[in-house]
Amino acid sequence: QVQLVESEGGLVQPGGSLRLSCAASGSIPSRYDMGWYRQAPGKQRELVAHITSGGSTNYADSVKGRFTISKDNAKNTVYLQMDSLKPEDTAVYYCNCNAAYPGLVRAYWGQGTQVTVSS
């Protein structure tokens, strides 16, 4: 089992910045990818950013150039730096970990943290 603990989100004004973190603990294999998803009211959960065990990243088109995902392997922690925030970034943000064990990959989720962008 892998446990994911996310930092608190918050209320941010448009154009502002916020950094989320997600710390993984438990039975963490040597290979795991991590990512951030978000879900706004009435919408499906969508991928925001993803980082592989090798450090490759990809982003949703809507956040490219504004959000940056990074990972501290020593701390098993992934970060999401969010800059130039827009009201449409308002959502519950979820941390995800896809852990590769022999013969299978298991997905784990954080509890979610609310990010509200509003003046």
Secondary structure, 3 states (H helix, E strand, C coil): CEEEEECCCEEECCCCCEEEEEEEEECCCCCEEEEEEEECCCCCCEEEEEECCCCCEEECCCCCCCEEEEEEHHHCEEEEEECCCCHHHCEEEEEEEEEEECCEEEEEECCCEEEEECC
